[in-house]
Every structure is written in C-alpha cells, then in structure tokens.
C-alpha cells in the first residue's frame, strides 16, 4: 500500500470538536464497548480492575499523541479525531475513578502527579496539530507515560501476586502497540529526532520480549494461549511494515490499522488475566 493512503475529507480549521459533539459521544460509547474491560463502576473497583485501568492510562497517553499526529498529517482524519476525543474523555474518567479508589497515600501522591501532568498535556493534545509542536507533544506524552507506569507498579506491588504481574505486563502491551504506532507516525511526518528513533527501536524490542514472557506463563488458560497466538501472527505482519520505513517508505494508514487491531486483542487478553483464578 502507498504511504499516501488517506481520507480526502478536508481538515477543518478547528479539528477538535467539543466533547459534547455527536462524534465525540459516539466515540466514547465505542471505546467503552471495545476497549474498556468489563468491570464495575468506580465504587465497585477491585484491585485487579484498578491495575487494569491504571495500565490502560499508559496506553491512552500514547493513543492521544498518535491521534494528534495522524490528524496533523491528514491520515484517517475522521477516525483519528474520534479516537482523540474519546481517549481524552476516557483518561479523565479513569483518573477520577482511580483517585476515588486509591488504597494508599503513596498511590494517591502518584495520582496527584499524574493529574498535574495530565492537565498540561491535555491542553497541548486538543490544540490544532502542528508539525513544529509535534516533538514537544511526544515528550509530554512520554513524561506522562512515565508517571502512569510508576502508578501501575505501585498498584501491582500493593496486590503482590503473579496474577498482578501478568495483568500489568499484558496491559503494558496495549500501551506499546500505541507507542509503536505513535512513534512510527512521527517518523512518517518527518519528525527527525534521534530520541524518536531510539524510542521506536526500544518499543519494538520491549513488545517482542513481553510477548515471549506472556506466551510462556504457566497461568495461561487455553483461551489465553490461543489469543496470544493470534497476536504473535499479527505482530509478525506488522513487523514487515516497520521494515519498509528503513528504506524511507512509510505506510501510516496500514500501521494505524494493525496497531489498533493488536490493541484490541491485547485488551481482551488483559481482561482474561483479570478474570483467571491463580489458585
């Protein structure tokens, strides 16, 4: 496929619709149906579910940045706009739920750090995408990701079980699918920066390593093993697209589609890890 595979809809002067727009409302419903694990509301969260939601926050930071970059390039513009609106809304919702659930002062302090960084990042993410601001946004997303990563580790340590480790590891694959997609799109938008190149190579390596660990877990059920096998097959296909970029050819639309598919598969697997009985 050619790298100019784009929707032909013109980019509006203000590409980011208000949260109450019909598109945003529909997008929020869709993301809740397809990306949010089947767990209860904030007042009925379990620690397993909290780890899962905290882990999803990592993914959303990268998905928001990826959507911003896609809109800026006019690649899958309408889809990217919907995903951006929905991801911003879902991050805000999850953050409030985790703040209400927080079981320790240390976790509360971590969430306060996330709140401060999120307020700044959100303002940048909902502004009109500009190539000159893209690297700054990527760095903000990476900083917020670090804070969310620390928060998940605190939740995992609070639970203190192998199951919690698997929920965290599987959930982190969701993030990596979006981080890889985001960094790839940055490369295709000619964001020429060595930190982007290094981060992209590291994200690919981390995904490979974690996928190997997950497939070898003794806690896996037959259903989980089959689902992981599907991810392995799709990951191999995605790798071929990444290799094209080494020759200067970019296919952001294709990578957007494949990383979204991997995200949904890894989200389903994470939900399966939440539901298993380690005993």
C-alpha positions in Angstrom: 0.0 0.0 0.0 1.1 3.5 -0.7 2.0 5.9 2.1 -0.5 8.5 0.8 -3.4 6.3 1.6 -5.5 9.0 3.3 -9.1 10.1 3.6 -9.8 13.0 1.3 -12.0 14.9 3.8 -10.6 18.4 4.2 -9.2 19.2 7.7 -11.4 21.8 9.4 -9.9 25.0 10.8 -10.5 23.8 14.3 -10.1 20.0 14.1 -11.0 19.2 17.7 -14.7 19.1 18.3 -16.2 19.8 21.7 -16.6 16.8 24.0 -20.4 17.0 23.7 -20.4 16.7 19.9 -22.2 13.8 18.4 -18.9 12.4 17.1 -17.3 12.5 20.5 -20.4 10.9 22.1 -20.4 8.1 19.6 -16.7 7.6 20.0 -16.9 7.4 23.8 -19.6 4.8 23.5 -17.5 2.8 21.0 -14.3 2.9 23.1 -16.2 1.8 26.2 -17.6 -1.1 24.3 -14.4 -2.3 22.6 -11.5 -1.1 24.7 -12.7 -0.9 28.3 -12.6 -4.1 30.2 -15.9 -5.4 31.6 -15.5 -4.2 35.2 -17.7 -2.3 37.6 -18.0 1.4 38.3 -15.6 3.3 40.5 -17.3 2.4 43.8 -17.0 -1.4 43.0 -13.5 -1.5 41.7 -11.3 -4.4 42.7 -7.6 -4.2 43.0 -7.3 -6.3 39.8 -9.6 -4.0 38.0 -7.7 -1.0 39.3 -4.4 -2.3 38.0 -6.1 -2.9 34.6 -7.5 0.7 34.5 -4.2 2.2 35.7 -2.5 0.2 33.0 -4.9 1.5 30.4 -3.9 5.0 31.3 -0.5 4.3 29.9 -2.0 3.3 26.6 -4.2 6.3 26.4 -1.3 8.7 26.7 0.3 7.2 23.6 -3.0 6.9 21.7 -3.8 10.6 22.2 -0.4 11.6 20.9 -0.7 9.2 17.9 -4.1 10.6 17.1 -2.8 14.1 17.2 0.0 13.2 14.7 -2.4 11.4 12.4 -4.7 14.5 12.3 -1.7 16.7 11.6 -0.8 14.5 8.6 -4.5 14.1 7.4 -4.2 10.4 7.7 -7.5 8.7 8.7 -8.5 12.2 9.9 -12.1 11.5 11.0 -11.2 8.2 12.8 -8.2 9.9 14.5 -10.4 12.8 15.6 -12.9 10.4 17.2 -10.2 8.4 18.9 -8.6 11.6 20.2 -11.8 12.9 21.7 -12.7 9.5 23.2 -9.2 8.9 24.6 -9.1 12.3 26.3 -12.5 11.7 27.9 -11.7 8.1 29.0 -8.4 9.2 30.5 -10.2 11.8 32.6 -12.9 9.3 33.6 -10.3 6.6 34.7 -8.2 9.1 36.6 -11.2 10.2 38.7 -12.1 6.6 39.4 -8.6 5.7 40.4 -8.4 8.8 42.6 -11.6 7.7 44.4 -10.3 4.1 44.8 -6.7 4.8 45.8 -5.8 2.4 48.7 -2.6 4.1 49.9 -1.1 7.6 50.4 1.7 6.7 48.1 -0.7 5.8 45.3 -2.7 9.0 46.0 0.5 11.1 45.7 1.3 9.3 42.4 -2.1 10.1 41.0 -1.7 13.7 42.0 1.5 13.9 40.0 -0.4 12.4 37.0 -3.2 14.9 37.4 -0.8 17.9 37.2 1.0 16.5 34.2 -2.3 15.5 32.5 -3.8 19.0 32.8 -0.8 20.3 30.8 -0.7 17.5 28.3 -4.4 17.7 27.6 -4.2 21.3 26.6 -1.5 20.6 24.1 -3.3 17.5 22.7 -6.5 19.3 22.0 -4.8 22.2 20.2 -4.6 22.3 16.4 -1.9 19.8 15.3 1.3 21.5 14.1 4.4 19.8 12.8 6.5 22.3 14.8 4.8 21.3 18.0 4.8 17.5 17.4 8.1 16.7 19.2 7.1 18.7 22.2 3.8 16.8 22.4 5.7 13.5 22.1 7.9 14.4 25.0 4.9 15.4 27.1 3.2 12.1 26.3 6.4 10.3 27.3 6.6 12.1 30.6 3.0 11.4 31.4 3.6 7.7 30.4 6.4 7.5 33.0 4.2 8.8 35.7 1.4 6.3 34.7 4.0 3.5 34.6 5.1 4.2 38.2 1.4 4.3 39.3 0.7 0.9 37.8 3.8 -0.5 39.6 2.5 0.8 42.9 -0.8 -0.8 42.4 0.9 -4.1 41.4 3.1 -4.0 44.5 0.0 -3.4 46.6 -1.6 -6.6 45.2 1.7 -8.6 45.4 0.8 -11.6 43.2 1.9 -13.3 40.0 -1.6 -12.5 38.6 -1.0 -8.8 39.1 2.3 -9.1 37.3 0.6 -10.7 34.3 -2.2 -8.0 34.3 0.5 -5.3 34.3 2.6 -7.0 31.6 -0.3 -7.7 29.3 -1.7 -4.3 29.8 1.6 -2.7 29.0 1.5 -4.4 25.6 -1.6 -2.3 24.9 0.5 0.8 25.6 3.4 -0.5 23.4 1.1 -1.1 20.5 0.1 2.6 20.6 3.6 3.9 21.4 5.0 2.0 18.4 2.2 3.4 16.3 2.7 6.9 17.6 6.5 6.9 17.0 6.0 5.4 13.5 3.6 8.1 12.6 6.1 10.7 14.0 8.7 9.2 11.7 6.3 9.4 8.7 5.7 13.1 9.5 9.4 13.7 9.2 10.0 14.3 12.9 13.7 13.9 12.6 15.0 13.4 16.1 17.3 10.7 17.4 15.2 10.3 20.6 12.3 9.2 18.4 14.4 6.7 16.5 15.8 5.3 19.8 12.4 5.1 21.5 10.9 3.3 18.4 13.6 0.6 18.4 13.3 0.1 22.2 9.5 -0.2 22.0 9.8 -2.9 19.3 12.3 -4.8 21.5 10.1 -4.4 24.6 7.0 -5.7 22.8 8.9 -8.7 21.5 10.3 -9.5 24.9 7.0 -9.2 26.8 5.1 -11.2 24.2 7.6 -14.0 24.7 7.1 -13.9 28.5 3.4 -13.9 28.2 3.3 -16.9 25.9 5.4 -18.9 28.4 3.3 -18.1 31.5 2.2 -21.2 33.5 -1.0 -19.3 34.5 -2.3 -19.1 30.9 -5.5 -20.8 30.0 -6.2 -22.4 26.6 -8.2 -19.3 25.7 -5.3 -17.0 26.6 -2.8 -19.1 24.7 -5.0 -19.1 21.6 -5.5 -15.3 21.8 -1.7 -14.8 22.3 -1.1 -16.9 19.2 -3.3 -14.6 17.2 -1.3 -11.6 18.4 2.0 -13.3 17.5 0.8 -13.8 14.0 -0.4 -10.2 13.6 2.8 -8.9 15.1 4.9 -10.6 12.5 2.8 -8.9 9.8 3.2 -5.6 11.5 7.0 -6.0 11.6 7.1 -6.2 7.8 5.5 -2.8 7.7 8.0 -1.3 10.1 10.9 -2.7 8.0 9.6 -0.6 5.0 10.4 2.6 6.9 14.1 1.7 6.9 14.1 2.3 3.1 12.3 5.6 3.5 8.9 4.3 2.6 6.1 4.9 5.2 2.6 3.4 5.4 1.0 5.2 8.4 -2.5 4.1 7.4 -1.6 0.5 7.4 0.3 0.7 10.7 -2.6 2.6 12.3 -5.0 -0.3 11.3 -2.7 -3.1 12.5 -1.7 -1.4 15.8 -5.4 -0.8 16.6 -6.1 -4.4 16.0 -3.3 -5.5 18.3 -4.5 -3.1 20.9 -8.0 -4.7 20.9 -6.5 -8.2 21.1 -4.2 -7.3 23.9 -7.0 -5.6 25.8 -9.1 -8.7 25.5 -6.2 -10.8 26.8 -5.7 -8.4 29.7 -9.3 -8.8 30.7 -8.8 -12.6 30.6 -5.9 -12.3 33.0 -8.1 -10.2 35.3 -10.7 -13.0 35.4 -8.4 -16.0 36.0 -8.2 -17.8 39.3 -4.5 -18.2 40.1 -5.3 -20.9 42.6 
